[in-house]
Amino acid sequence: MSSAPFQGIRVADFTWLWAGAYATGLLAMLGAEVIKIESMNRVDQTRTMTFTIGKAFKGVEESPVFNTINLNKLSVKLNLKQPRAVELARRIVQISDVAAENMRPGAMEQLGLGYDVLREIKPDIIMLSSSAFGARGPFRTYGGYAPNFTCASGLANLTGYSDDIPNPMTGSTDLMAAISGAFAIVAALNYKQRTGKGQHIDVSSVESQSSLAGNALMDYLINGRVRNREGNRDQIMAPHNCYRCRGEQKWVSIAVSTPGEWDAFCTVLGNPEWTNEERFSDAYKRWENQDEMDRLVTEWTLNYTHYEITDTMQKAGVAAMPSLSNEEIVHDPHFKHRGMSTTVEHPVMGKQVIFEVPWRYSKTPVKVQKASPIMGESNDYVFGELLGLSGEEIARLVDDKVIF
């Protein structure tokens, strides 16, 4: 079997939470050796609680949230308030290809680990600095979490129902920012392979979100129109919505884009009289009369399950898909056939069902190799084998709470 795409790439990982840690987590999935540098003096908050449901965990090794974000990684303890720990962190960077952090701009410089310092140690280092608003500009010192990113980017105002409040989408936007950071690192590694040069990547989570709203931004700049929330509706297609079905909280998405699909859609419904009314006679009229049309479609969908509607619509050539609960997703036949989940054995939590690597490579296959690391589980390997410290030196650094 061929090696993973990033085998031989080493990452000094100073990230925490989601927006940083998932970026390096994606590199770990691709086969990079990611050394998470953390400390009991500043515990990654995803080790102790989840913002999503507000649940706190008993200790630093019992968080399934941390496990999901940090698969395949190594971990060392370093109390970066100690000068000796900073020195060891620099030595880790010296043997790495990438350094990554998502602290507030200026924090790494205060620790003595800014890009200018790391470039002196490792001239071709690639450094990712991910923050809420980026390292330059009037908002550079502002901290931020996922809801801040979404609101400041404009995405929240575009997401949700037209008669409801904006939807900040919670932690999912952290993951979007992380994907942007990981992609930037891949591009930088490609550039380094061609030129031998490293670089400093400044990622703004807000900008990574606003890039997803390009059509709305251009509509305002060119036409002066301010987009608003549209729920599940489309600006051209109708019907285009998520319709309630038989059963508790069961829904199906249906989208009709062409006259042929509309004819097929009507046939599946049994060609009720309303489908021949003048107000639904062409695409634009259907779009203008969506409220009433959606009500009539729902009268039909309520008689069937979301799976039954999906099956009949798809067979007729109409785009349809059930809106699945978490339980339905993990039992979905296609989900299973694609091997989208796997089980890892965590030393403390035991067996954990997690998502498998979402890519399929024919020549360089990748997969989840291990659960997230116990804090400091790789101390001996990194400090001893990689950096050459003796067992006595490591023990002394532990006693001095440098390795802590």
Phi and psi in degrees as a GROMACS rama.xvg file:
@    title "Ramachandran Plot"
@    xaxis  label "Phi"
@    yaxis  label "Psi"
@TYPE xy
-70.8024  159.286  SER-2
-74.543  162.262  SER-3
-67.0775  156.207  ALA-4
-54.9641  -39.2243  PRO-5
-105.249  18.0575  PHE-6
-60.8071  131.976  GLN-7
98.0099  -11.1203  GLY-8
-91.4778  131.086  ILE-9
-115.866  139.59  ARG-10
-123.587  125.762  VAL-11
-87.8661  108.869  ALA-12
-104.457  103.558  ASP-13
-98.5883  12.0631  PHE-14
-80.4282  166.212  THR-15
-152.172  178.739  TRP-16
54.9375  -144.997  LEU-17
-103.094  -47.7547  TRP-18
-61.6731  -30.0773  ALA-19
-94.1226  -47.8533  GLY-20
-65.5616  -32.4598  ALA-21
-72.9871  -29.0884  TYR-22
-61.8344  -48.3756  ALA-23
-72.4612  -27.3165  THR-24
-63.7067  -37.2931  GLY-25
-64.7566  -37.2792  LEU-26
-65.805  -38.6817  LEU-27
-63.5091  -37.837  ALA-28
-63.4343  -30.5228  MET-29
-82.1305  1.03541  LEU-30
105.857  -0.396524  GLY-31
-69.0529  149.283  ALA-32
-86.9812  103.796  GLU-33
-102.982  117.768  VAL-34
-101.786  104.966  ILE-35
-78.6079  121.348  LYS-36
-101.155  110.812  ILE-37
-140.736  176.121  GLU-38
-154.247  148.506  SER-39
-66.6877  -16.565  MET-40
-77.4647  -19.4599  ASN-41
-150.507  80.1576  ARG-42
-75.4757  134.754  VAL-43
-55.1628  123.521  ASP-44
-62.3674  -24.9437  GLN-45
-71.7358  -12.2914  THR-46
-75.8108  -23.712  ARG-47
-112.301  -20.4474  THR-48
-162.899  168.65  MET-49
-121.645  128.819  THR-50
-69.8292  -25.3919  PHE-51
-62.1803  -47.7853  THR-52
-116.96  1.80903  ILE-53
71.9032  19.4514  GLY-54
-87.6783  134.297  LYS-55
-99.6522  147.744  ALA-56
-106.269  155.663  PHE-57
-67.0022  -39.0424  LYS-58
-140.998  -173.694  GLY-59
-84.0081  -0.263144  VAL-60
-117.04  18.2325  GLU-61
-123.304  23.1744  GLU-62
-103.372  111.368  SER-63
-65.7013  -23.7879  PRO-64
-65.4739  -50.029  VAL-65
-59.5086  -40.7597  PHE-66
-60.3126  -42.7589  ASN-67
-65.1175  -36.5582  THR-68
-82.7836  -25.0062  ILE-69
-119.006  32.085  ASN-70
-62.4614  148.055  LEU-71
72.1288  1.77946  ASN-72
-89.7359  161.1  LYS-73
-98.9733  168.57  LEU-74
-145.675  135.402  SER-75
-127.005  154.433  VAL-76
-98.8285  130.279  LYS-77
-147.12  119.866  LEU-78
-83.7024  94.8296  ASN-79
-70.853  2.70335  LEU-80
-80.8415  -10.3174  LYS-81
-98.6989  127.875  GLN-82
-54.2629  -38.0777  PRO-83
-65.4282  -34.7458  ARG-84
-67.6644  -39.8955  ALA-85
-62.2612  -40.1353  VAL-86
-60.7748  -43.1894  GLU-87
-66.7321  -36.8639  LEU-88
-62.3161  -39.8772  ALA-89
-63.9523  -36.3592  ARG-90
-68.6135  -33.6804  ARG-91
-64.9227  -42.9202  ILE-92
-61.1808  -37.7903  VAL-93
-60.8623  -27.1588  GLN-94
-105.176  14.9078  ILE-95
-112.642  163.254  SER-96
-97.1118  -28.2692  ASP-97
-135.954  141.68  VAL-98
-121.679  139.941  ALA-99
-137.268  140.498  ALA-100
-151.88  154.072  GLU-101
-137.285  43.9936  ASN-102
-84.5295  172.231  MET-103
-64.3317  141.037  ARG-104
-51.3112  131.698  PRO-105
101.543  -19.9417  GLY-106
-66.9402  -43.3034  ALA-107
-65.518  -35.7642  MET-108
-64.0339  -40.4023  GLU-109
-64.2669  -30.6527  GLN-110
-80.2439  -8.16771  LEU-111
82.8196  24.2424  GLY-112
-127.786  26.3435  LEU-113
-69.7834  168.95  GLY-114
-59.8761  -40.451  TYR-115
-60.4231  -39.3409  ASP-116
-69.8137  -46.4391  VAL-117
-66.5714  -31.3353  LEU-118
-69.0031  -30.79  ARG-119
-66.915  -36.9761  GLU-120
-75.0155  -41.8008  ILE-121
-137.122  92.1086  LYS-122
-55.5075  -31.2715  PRO-123
-100.952  20.4352  ASP-124
-65.1193  141.411  ILE-125
-101.39  124.068  ILE-126
-120.512  126.965  MET-127
-100.611  123.158  LEU-128
-116.951  111.446  SER-129
-111.685  129.624  SER-130
-145.834  176.756  SER-131
-63.6186  -52.8202  ALA-132
-116.227  4.09782  PHE-133
92.9082  167.909  GLY-134
-85.7316  -3.44271  ALA-135
-130.795  156.878  ARG-136
104.444  168.999  GLY-137
-66.8588  -19.2861  PRO-138
-100.318  11.0107  PHE-139
-58.7043  -31.1747  ARG-140
-88.1904  -3.47881  THR-141
-76.6837  132.516  TYR-142
-80.1206  175.23  GLY-143
-174.29  152.428  GLY-144
-122.45  178.564  TYR-145
-49.5648  -47.9571  ALA-146
-61.266  -33.3366  PRO-147
-63.4641  -43.1489  ASN-148
-58.0931  -47.9277  PHE-149
-67.93  -40.5662  THR-150
-69.2111  -45.7622  CYS-151
-67.8705  -27.3648  ALA-152
-78.9448  -19.5468  SER-153
97.2298  -12.3884  GLY-154
-63.763  -37.1969  LEU-155
-60.4477  -37.8366  ALA-156
-71.7295  -15.9585  ASN-157
-97.5101  -5.72315  LEU-158
-115.004  125.195  THR-159
127.815  -174.338  GLY-160
-87.9983  149.802  TYR-161
-62.2397  -27.7461  SER-162
-101.289  16.5629  ASP-163
-128.244  178.108  ASP-164
-76.4811  161.619  ILE-165
-58.4266  151.874  PRO-166
-109.939  111.233  ASN-167
-75.4754  -8.69061  PRO-168
64.5083  9.70787  MET-169
43.2531  -133.849  THR-170
-70.7041  -13.2652  GLY-171
-61.2255  -30.6283  SER-172
-73.6972  -25.5421  THR-173
-58.035  -43.8097  ASP-174
-68.2683  -34.3544  LEU-175
-63.1475  -42.9972  MET-176
-63.1119  -38.9113  ALA-177
-63.9285  -39.8451  ALA-178
-62.538  -39.668  ILE-179
-60.9737  -43.5266  SER-180
-64.4472  -42.9516  GLY-181
-63.6068  -42.0442  ALA-182
-61.9299  -41.0755  PHE-183
-62.8838  -37.9517  ALA-184
-65.527  -42.4431  ILE-185
-59.8122  -43.0722  VAL-186
-63.4302  -39.7553  ALA-187
-67.2754  -37.5347  ALA-188
-65.1762  -38.1529  LEU-189
-63.7853  -43.2688  ASN-190
-63.2994  -42.0909  TYR-191
-64.6933  -37.244  LYS-192
-61.9093  -33.4653  GLN-193
-86.7361  -30.7021  ARG-194
-117.217  -18.1067  THR-195
79.8829  6.19887  GLY-196
-106.046  140.748  LYS-197
-90.4687  -173.265  GLY-198
-167.88  164.292  GLN-199
-105  122.109  HIS-200
-102.521  120.564  ILE-201
-105.722  104.982  ASP-202
-105.86  124.697  VAL-203
-98.274  120.779  SER-204
-62.1423  -35.3192  SER-205
-64.1046  -43.7276  VAL-206
-67.3355  -35.1165  GLU-207
-64.4078  -29.3926  SER-208
-78.9159  -44.3822  GLN-209
-64.2253  -24.7781  SER-210
-64.9676  -20.093  SER-211
-84.5323  -7.10487  LEU-212
-112.414  30.0312  ALA-213
-57.5234  -40.3139  GLY-214
-65.4284  -37.9265  ASN-215
-69.7425  -38.5732  ALA-216
-65.8569  -43.428  LEU-217
-66.7049  -34.7451  MET-218
-62.1447  -37.8146  ASP-219
-71.7614  -44.6334  TYR-220
-65.1016  -37.949  LEU-221
-89.8464  -42.9395  ILE-222
-110.446  -8.90012  ASN-223
74.812  12.8846  GLY-224
-91.1247  137.016  ARG-225
-103.4  113.892  VAL-226
-69.3499  152.171  ARG-227
-129.495  178.179  ASN-228
-67.9986  141.051  ARG-229
-127.184  11.0161  GLU-230
61.6022  -130.427  GLY-231
-98.7229  10.766  ASN-232
-83.9675  161.78  ARG-233
-112.532  159.625  ASP-234
-81.2591  -9.57182  GLN-235
-128.51  -49.5553  ILE-236
-76.8926  145.159  MET-237
-162.798  131.62  ALA-238
-70.4279  145.828  PRO-239
-156.326  92.1441  HIS-240
-164.267  178.098  ASN-241
-110.498  117.184  CYS-242
-109.534  138.753  TYR-243
-67.9697  140.491  ARG-244
-121.082  -177.632  CYS-245
-68.2225  136.668  ARG-246
109.476  165.81  GLY-247
-77.9721  121.211  GLU-248
51.8343  46.9731  GLN-249
-109.883  133.72  LYS-250
-140.242  155.662  TRP-251
-135.352  139.584  VAL-252
-93.5211  134.023  SER-253
-132.778  135.162  ILE-254
-135.238  127.351  ALA-255
-117.453  122.561  VAL-256
-118.002  -15.8583  SER-257
-134.284  162.046  THR-258
-57.2792  -37.8132  PRO-259
-63.9986  -39.6388  GLY-260
-68.328  -35.4714  GLU-261
-63.2152  -42.6115  TRP-262
-61.9786  -42.5285  ASP-263
-66.1643  -40.0754  ALA-264
-59.3617  -47.0972  PHE-265
-62.6962  -38.2981  CYS-266
-62.6416  -43.3847  THR-267
-61.3612  -38.1425  VAL-268
-73.7036  -9.83577  LEU-269
90.3841  20.1966  GLY-270
48.8354  56.5185  ASN-271
-62.5071  159.409  PRO-272
-58.7173  -35.8476  GLU-273
-63.2937  -25.7649  TRP-274
-67.8192  -15.9928  THR-275
-99.2764  2.16719  ASN-276
-69.8222  151.161  GLU-277
-57.5172  -38.0982  GLU-278
-66.7853  -11.8824  ARG-279
-118.996  21.1424  PHE-280
-78.7662  -18.9791  SER-281
-144.619  172.704  ASP-282
-60.2833  -42.1565  ALA-283
-68.7151  -39.7229  TYR-284
-66.595  -37.3908  LYS-285
-64.205  -38.9843  ARG-286
-65.9664  -38.3585  TRP-287
-68.9202  -26.593  GLU-288
-113.463  37.925  ASN-289
-63.9187  -38.6095  GLN-290
-56.6661  -50.0299  ASP-291
-70.6699  -38.0791  GLU-292
-64.6423  -42.7904  MET-293
-62.8763  -35.6274  ASP-294
-63.9505  -42.3073  ARG-295
-69.3954  -39.2954  LEU-296
-63.6666  -40.8591  VAL-297
-63.6135  -34.4156  THR-298
-58.2111  -32.1132  GLU-299
-82.0222  -47.1791  TRP-300
-63.4123  -27.9749  THR-301
-63.4966  -14.7885  LEU-302
-87.232  -6.53058  ASN-303
-134.679  160.481  TYR-304
-78.2147  161.229  THR-305
-64.5779  -28.8816  HIS-306
-72.5423  -40.9883  TYR-307
-62.1326  -42.8985  GLU-308
-66.6878  -42.7109  ILE-309
-57.936  -46.2861  THR-310
-62.4704  -48.5335  ASP-311
-69.7737  -38.7125  THR-312
-66.1108  -46.6346  MET-313
-63.892  -38.2716  GLN-314
-63.971  -27.6714  LYS-315
-88.0989  -3.09553  ALA-316
89.0008  19.7557  GLY-317
-107.506  132.957  VAL-318
-66.5639  121.815  ALA-319
-153.562  147.608  ALA-320
-157.863  135.293  MET-321
-68.3705  147.334  PRO-322
-86.6352  111.34  SER-323
-97.3038  141.853  LEU-324
-75.7985  169.845  SER-325
-56.7561  -43.3214  ASN-326
-63.7624  -41.6793  GLU-327
-66.7754  -33.4688  GLU-328
-62.7197  -50.5788  ILE-329
-69.0256  -18.6247  VAL-330
-101.147  2.15149  HIS-331
-66.3758  131.173  ASP-332
-57.3541  -40.8241  PRO-333
-68.0247  -41.1175  HIS-334
-56.2375  -44.6973  PHE-335
-69.014  -43.5415  LYS-336
-60.8947  -36.747  HIS-337
-79.3459  -4.7385  ARG-338
64.1006  44.3721  GLY-339
-76.9083  -11.5861  MET-340
-130.093  159.183  SER-341
-150.793  174.991  THR-342
-119.441  133.298  THR-343
-119.748  152.449  VAL-344
-99.9753  110.885  GLU-345
-92.5458  137.019  HIS-346
-58.4101  -28.1546  PRO-347
-107.613  -46.2066  VAL-348
-84.034  -12.2384  MET-349
79.6457  -150.247  GLY-350
-68.647  131.066  LYS-351
-128.199  128.027  GLN-352
-86.0149  122.672  VAL-353
-134.561  166.976  ILE-354
-72.2354  137.604  PHE-355
-78.8365  167.479  GLU-356
-55.1025  130.53  VAL-357
-83.2179  10.5602  PRO-358
-115.309  151.844  TRP-359
-124.241  111.316  ARG-360
-110  133.142  TYR-361
-77.2112  -32.8172  SER-362
-104.697  -24.46  LYS-363
-130.536  70.0804  THR-364
-62.9977  146.227  PRO-365
-132.237  154.317  VAL-366
-160.94  166.072  LYS-367
-68.7439  122.885  VAL-368
-95.3473  -31.9813  GLN-369
-157.37  162.547  LYS-370
-70.5501  174.535  ALA-371
-61.943  156.523  SER-372
-79.9992  145.814  PRO-373
-66.7556  140.374  ILE-374
-59.5306  122.464  MET-375
81.1473  11.0068  GLY-376
-65.6649  -19.7808  GLU-377
-105.443  16.6911  SER-378
-54.7489  -49.012  ASN-379
-65.3089  -41.1875  ASP-380
-65.2739  -49.4655  TYR-381
-71.577  -52.5867  VAL-382
-75.254  -32.9943  PHE-383
-86.9722  -62.9119  GLY-384
-71.8451  -44.3342  GLU-385
-82.252  -42.777  LEU-386
-96.9582  -12.0106  LEU-387
82.6103  17.5446  GLY-388
-76.6843  146.946  LEU-389
-79.5268  165.469  SER-390
-60.3769  -37.6709  GLY-391
-66.0581  -39.8501  GLU-392
-64.8225  -42.625  GLU-393
-63.4342  -43.8182  ILE-394
-62.0652  -37.9919  ALA-395
-67.9146  -38.7788  ARG-396
-67.8698  -32.215  LEU-397
-66.7474  -45.0567  VAL-398
-61.587  -36.0687  ASP-399
-82.4848  2.31077  ASP-400
57.7569  32.3484  LYS-401
-80.802  -49.8444  VAL-402
-88.6115  96.1686  ILE-403
